[in-house]
């Protein structure tokens, strides 16, 4: 069985389980609703993590293809 390029690209991302209170999800959803367009929770949380790392001056090697899969 041959892996498709798409399935290979998806495997480059790791998954986690994230436990948050319903109040936290509500706050995230409220923030998402104030942005133009449709922003998924995953994208919003990933952007928040990127912003925190940037504030802490943590360098992360980023692949441009990551944004395309989550946009």
SEZA-172465 format. One record per residue: residue number from 1; x, y, z of N, C-alpha, C in turn. Coordinates in steps of 0.2 Angstrom, whole numbers, padded with zeros to 4 digits. Layout:
N
ATOM; NUM; X; Y; Z; X; Y; Z; X; Y; Z
...
END
This chain:
71
ATOM; 1; 0004; -0006; 0000; 0000; 0000; 0000; 0004; 0006; 0000
ATOM; 2; 0003; 0011; -0004; 0007; 0017; -0005; 0004; 0023; -0002
ATOM; 3; 0008; 0026; 0002; 0005; 0032; 0006; 0004; 0038; 0001
ATOM; 4; -0001; 0042; 0001; -0002; 0047; -0003; 0002; 0053; -0001
ATOM; 5; 0004; 0058; -0005; 0007; 0064; -0002; 0003; 0068; 0003
ATOM; 6; -0004; 0068; 0002; -0008; 0071; 0007; -0007; 0068; 0014
ATOM; 7; -0008; 0061; 0014; -0007; 0058; 0021; -0001; 0058; 0024
ATOM; 8; 0005; 0059; 0020; 0011; 0060; 0023; 0012; 0067; 0026
ATOM; 9; 0009; 0072; 0022; 0009; 0079; 0025; 0006; 0079; 0031
ATOM; 10; 0000; 0076; 0032; -0004; 0076; 0038; 0000; 0073; 0044
ATOM; 11; 0004; 0068; 0043; 0008; 0065; 0048; 0013; 0069; 0051
ATOM; 12; 0015; 0074; 0047; 0020; 0079; 0049; 0018; 0083; 0055
ATOM; 13; 0011; 0083; 0057; 0009; 0087; 0062; 0007; 0082; 0068
ATOM; 14; 0009; 0084; 0074; 0007; 0079; 0080; 0000; 0082; 0083
ATOM; 15; -0003; 0077; 0086; -0010; 0078; 0089; -0009; 0078; 0096
ATOM; 16; -0013; 0082; 0100; -0013; 0082; 0107; -0020; 0082; 0109
ATOM; 17; -0021; 0080; 0115; -0028; 0081; 0119; -0027; 0086; 0123
ATOM; 18; -0032; 0091; 0123; -0031; 0097; 0127; -0037; 0098; 0131
ATOM; 19; -0037; 0098; 0138; -0042; 0099; 0142; -0043; 0106; 0144
ATOM; 20; -0049; 0109; 0143; -0050; 0116; 0145; -0057; 0116; 0148
ATOM; 21; -0058; 0121; 0152; -0065; 0121; 0155; -0070; 0124; 0150
ATOM; 22; -0076; 0123; 0151; -0081; 0125; 0146; -0081; 0133; 0146
ATOM; 23; -0079; 0136; 0151; -0079; 0143; 0151; -0073; 0146; 0147
ATOM; 24; -0067; 0142; 0147; -0062; 0143; 0142; -0064; 0143; 0135
ATOM; 25; -0067; 0137; 0133; -0070; 0136; 0127; -0075; 0142; 0125
ATOM; 26; -0079; 0144; 0129; -0083; 0149; 0128; -0080; 0156; 0126
ATOM; 27; -0074; 0157; 0130; -0070; 0163; 0129; -0067; 0163; 0122
ATOM; 28; -0064; 0157; 0120; -0061; 0156; 0114; -0066; 0157; 0108
ATOM; 29; -0072; 0154; 0109; -0077; 0154; 0104; -0079; 0162; 0103
ATOM; 30; -0080; 0165; 0109; -0082; 0172; 0108; -0076; 0176; 0104
ATOM; 31; -0070; 0175; 0106; -0065; 0178; 0102; -0065; 0177; 0095
ATOM; 32; -0066; 0170; 0093; -0066; 0168; 0086; -0072; 0172; 0083
ATOM; 33; -0077; 0173; 0086; -0083; 0176; 0083; -0082; 0183; 0081
ATOM; 34; -0077; 0186; 0084; -0076; 0193; 0083; -0071; 0194; 0077
ATOM; 35; -0068; 0189; 0075; -0064; 0189; 0069; -0068; 0189; 0062
ATOM; 36; -0066; 0192; 0057; -0069; 0191; 0051; -0068; 0184; 0048
ATOM; 37; -0072; 0181; 0045; -0071; 0174; 0042; -0073; 0169; 0047
ATOM; 38; -0071; 0163; 0045; -0072; 0157; 0049; -0066; 0155; 0052
ATOM; 39; -0064; 0156; 0058; -0058; 0153; 0061; -0059; 0147; 0066
ATOM; 40; -0056; 0142; 0064; -0058; 0136; 0068; -0054; 0136; 0075
ATOM; 41; -0057; 0133; 0080; -0054; 0133; 0087; -0046; 0131; 0086
ATOM; 42; -0045; 0125; 0082; -0038; 0123; 0081; -0034; 0129; 0079
ATOM; 43; -0036; 0132; 0074; -0032; 0138; 0071; -0031; 0143; 0076
ATOM; 44; -0036; 0145; 0080; -0036; 0150; 0085; -0031; 0148; 0090
ATOM; 45; -0031; 0142; 0093; -0027; 0140; 0098; -0020; 0140; 0096
ATOM; 46; -0019; 0137; 0090; -0012; 0137; 0087; -0009; 0144; 0086
ATOM; 47; -0013; 0149; 0084; -0011; 0156; 0083; -0009; 0158; 0090
ATOM; 48; -0013; 0157; 0095; -0012; 0159; 0102; -0005; 0156; 0105
ATOM; 49; -0004; 0150; 0103; 0003; 0147; 0105; 0009; 0150; 0102
ATOM; 50; 0008; 0152; 0095; 0013; 0155; 0091; 0014; 0162; 0094
ATOM; 51; 0009; 0166; 0096; 0010; 0172; 0099; 0014; 0172; 0106
ATOM; 52; 0012; 0167; 0110; 0015; 0166; 0116; 0023; 0165; 0115
ATOM; 53; 0024; 0160; 0111; 0031; 0158; 0110; 0035; 0164; 0107
ATOM; 54; 0032; 0168; 0103; 0035; 0174; 0100; 0037; 0179; 0106
ATOM; 55; 0032; 0180; 0110; 0033; 0185; 0116; 0038; 0183; 0120
ATOM; 56; 0039; 0176; 0121; 0044; 0173; 0125; 0051; 0172; 0121
ATOM; 57; 0051; 0175; 0115; 0057; 0175; 0111; 0059; 0168; 0110
ATOM; 58; 0055; 0163; 0109; 0056; 0156; 0107; 0056; 0155; 0100
ATOM; 59; 0062; 0153; 0097; 0062; 0152; 0090; 0059; 0145; 0088
ATOM; 60; 0054; 0145; 0083; 0051; 0138; 0081; 0053; 0138; 0074
ATOM; 61; 0055; 0132; 0071; 0056; 0131; 0064; 0049; 0129; 0062
ATOM; 62; 0047; 0134; 0057; 0040; 0133; 0054; 0040; 0131; 0047
ATOM; 63; 0036; 0127; 0046; 0035; 0124; 0039; 0029; 0128; 0036
ATOM; 64; 0030; 0131; 0030; 0025; 0135; 0027; 0018; 0131; 0026
ATOM; 65; 0019; 0125; 0024; 0014; 0120; 0023; 0009; 0120; 0029
ATOM; 66; 0011; 0121; 0035; 0007; 0120; 0041; 0001; 0125; 0040
ATOM; 67; 0002; 0131; 0039; -0003; 0136; 0038; -0008; 0134; 0033
ATOM; 68; -0006; 0132; 0027; -0010; 0130; 0022; -0015; 0125; 0024
ATOM; 69; -0013; 0120; 0028; -0018; 0115; 0030; -0023; 0117; 0035
ATOM; 70; -0021; 0123; 0039; -0026; 0125; 0044; -0030; 0131; 0042
ATOM; 71; -0029; 0134; 0036; -0032; 0140; 0035; -0039; 0139; 0033
END
